[in-house]
Amino acid sequence: MDRGANGRTGRGRRRGVTALALAGIVGITGCARGCTSSRPPIHPNPSMFNQPKVLPQTASPFFYNGASMREPVPGTIPIGGLKEDEALFTGKGADGQFVAKIPVAVDDALVERGHDRFRIYCQPCHDARGDGKGILFQRGNVPTASLHQENIRNYPDGQIFDVITNGKGLMASYRWPIPPADRWAIIAYVRELERKRLAGAPGASTSAAAPADQPANSK
Ligand code: HEC
């Protein structure tokens, strides 16, 4: 600082007056911190407060379609989004027909995972044994398909995948809550239920919780 300036008395007094005036302004306009106000804040240096940037999902007169966000280039694939295995993700083969068999290896772990997901996503309506006597049927008398009926037993696995993915008739789609791998796991479990029912296995038709502890046959 220019210490020499203090030598002149007039300058010193003026400084004191300025400091008092500033303190007064702060006093009048409110406290510096810890107070709330309904008035817009004063920005002595507003350069960082108002940024001319685009916010997501807003309108913009800049682009011909009036939207600020651009659409991805056609054919863009997000990381992890490449779905080359058509059967796995659609239940249909290259010929457009439902695949007959689950396109992943069926083992005990898959069936167990399927049981777990079935309990969450299917059992409320189709009941633990797959007879379709779940809550909708009990409370609303809604006709819910039995998974043991002959035509469903004869469905290609891919068709059940399609029912879970897209829904069917009164049944809603479970595309979003159930990822494709889990849909196949559920199908593996449903097939297991059907097989046990056909074989007359004691656990399958009498006890709701039994099937998981029986060894799963490979397909
Ligand atoms: C909210 C109740 C509800 C849930 C949950 C539910 N379903 Fe269904 N499902 C139904 C009803 C109702 C029908 C009969 C639809 C119709 O015929 O209109 C049905 C029909 C079906 C059919 C036969 C479709 C056809 O082609 O006739 C299959 C297979 C099936 N469900 C499998 C499943 C599986 C697997 C799950 C678990 C991922 C599941 N459902 C979850 C209510 C449900």
Residues whose N, C-alpha, C, O or C-beta is under 5 A from the ligand:
A	BS01	HEC	Y121 C122 C125 P143 T144 A145 I160 V163 I164 K168 G169 L170 M171 Y174
